[in-house]
Amino acid sequence: MTSRDNRAVRRHLWWVVGLVLVCTGLAVALSARVGPDDFGWFAYSPATAGSDWHMSWSDPMSSGSALIVSRWQLAGSLAAILGLMIIAAGAGFRLGQRRGQPSEQQ
């Protein structure tokens, strides 16, 4: 392999790594188990008639549901974001190289 071939492989390696990370991250994030998780707490609050504090599921600050993201979904999303960042950096580097070269027109 010549040095020109090595440069061509390195130039395209960033695109391949970025694309693999995006595809793998999306596959992991979308195939991770989504469903109810067991969590909770226990506390005693006496129900008195003159209580100032009241909260119900219909309060505007509470939607009544929570979105729980698993570790695999988070890891897959981060891998996809990292892949997109690598692709963006590769595109920026390529554009910068092209614009940095002197033009031959006079």
C-alpha positions as CSV (number, residue, x, y, z in Angstrom):
1,M,0.0,0.0,0.0
2,T,1.4,3.4,-0.9
3,S,1.1,6.5,1.2
4,R,-1.5,7.8,-1.2
5,D,-3.7,4.7,-0.5
6,N,-3.1,5.2,3.3
7,R,-4.4,8.8,3.1
8,A,-7.4,7.7,1.1
9,V,-8.2,5.1,3.7
10,R,-7.8,7.5,6.6
11,R,-9.9,10.1,4.8
12,H,-12.8,7.7,4.5
13,L,-12.3,6.0,7.8
14,W,-13.9,8.9,9.7
15,W,-17.1,8.7,7.6
16,V,-17.3,5.0,8.1
17,V,-16.7,5.2,11.9
18,G,-19.4,8.0,12.2
19,L,-21.9,6.1,10.1
20,V,-21.3,2.8,12.1
21,L,-21.8,4.7,15.4
22,V,-25.0,6.4,14.1
23,C,-26.5,3.1,12.9
24,T,-25.5,1.1,15.9
25,G,-26.6,3.8,18.3
26,L,-30.0,4.0,16.7
27,A,-30.4,0.3,16.6
28,V,-29.5,0.0,20.3
29,A,-31.7,2.9,21.3
30,L,-34.7,1.7,19.4
31,S,-34.5,-2.0,20.3
32,A,-34.0,-1.3,24.1
33,R,-36.8,-2.5,26.3
34,V,-39.4,0.1,26.8
35,G,-42.0,-0.5,29.4
36,P,-42.9,0.0,33.0
37,D,-40.1,0.0,35.5
38,D,-40.3,-0.8,39.1
39,F,-39.6,2.2,41.2
40,G,-41.3,4.0,44.0
41,W,-41.3,5.4,47.5
42,F,-43.3,5.1,50.6
43,A,-44.3,8.0,52.8
44,Y,-47.0,8.6,55.3
45,S,-49.0,11.8,55.0
46,P,-52.0,12.2,57.2
47,A,-55.1,13.2,55.3
48,T,-56.5,16.0,57.4
49,A,-59.4,18.1,56.4
50,G,-57.6,21.4,57.0
51,S,-54.5,20.6,55.0
52,D,-53.0,23.5,53.0
53,W,-51.0,21.2,50.7
54,H,-53.0,19.5,48.0
55,M,-51.8,18.0,44.7
56,S,-53.8,15.8,42.3
57,W,-53.1,14.2,39.0
58,S,-55.1,16.9,37.2
59,D,-52.8,19.8,38.4
60,P,-51.3,21.7,35.5
61,M,-47.7,21.2,36.8
62,S,-48.2,17.4,36.8
63,S,-48.9,15.6,33.6
64,G,-49.6,12.3,35.4
65,S,-47.0,10.3,33.6
66,A,-43.2,10.1,33.5
67,L,-40.9,9.1,30.7
68,I,-38.3,6.6,31.9
69,V,-35.3,6.2,29.7
70,S,-33.3,3.0,30.2
71,R,-29.5,2.9,30.3
72,W,-29.4,1.2,26.9
73,Q,-31.5,3.8,25.3
74,L,-29.3,6.5,26.8
75,A,-26.1,4.7,25.6
76,G,-27.5,4.2,22.1
77,S,-28.6,7.9,21.9
78,L,-25.2,9.0,23.0
79,A,-23.4,6.7,20.4
80,A,-25.7,8.1,17.7
81,I,-24.9,11.7,18.7
82,L,-21.2,11.0,18.8
83,G,-21.4,9.5,15.3
84,L,-23.2,12.6,14.0
85,M,-20.6,14.8,15.6
86,I,-17.8,12.7,13.9
87,I,-19.5,13.0,10.5
88,A,-20.0,16.8,11.0
89,A,-16.3,17.2,12.0
90,G,-15.3,15.2,8.9
91,A,-17.4,17.4,6.7
92,G,-16.1,20.6,8.2
93,F,-12.5,19.4,7.9
94,R,-13.0,18.5,4.2
95,L,-14.7,21.9,3.5
96,G,-11.9,23.6,5.3
97,Q,-9.2,21.8,3.3
98,R,-10.9,22.7,0.0
99,R,-11.2,26.3,0.8
100,G,-7.7,26.5,2.2
101,Q,-6.1,25.5,-1.1
102,P,-5.0,28.3,-3.3
103,S,-7.0,28.6,-6.5
104,E,-5.1,28.3,-9.8
105,Q,-7.2,31.0,-11.5
106,Q,-5.5,34.4,-11.8
